[in-house]
Amino acid sequence: MNAKRILIAEAAVLGGAALALLIAEFPGIVREVRLWRMAGFRPGPRNRLRATHA
C-alpha cells in the first residue's frame, strides 16, 4: 500500500470512530438540551439568563 491509501484508511477509521461516539452520546445530548430549555435557556438576543447577568 502506498502512503495515500494508508492516510485514506486512517481517515476512514477515525471518521467512523467519531461517528460511532456521536451516535452513542446522542441521547445524552438530547437530554442536556431539554434540561437547558427547562432551566429557561433560550438562544438569541432575548435570553433572560444572559440579560440578567450581563
Secondary structure as GFF3:
##gff-version 3
##sequence-region A 1 54
A	DSSP	alpha_helix	3	38	.	.	.	ID=ss1
A	DSSP	alpha_helix	48	53	.	.	.	ID=ss2
###
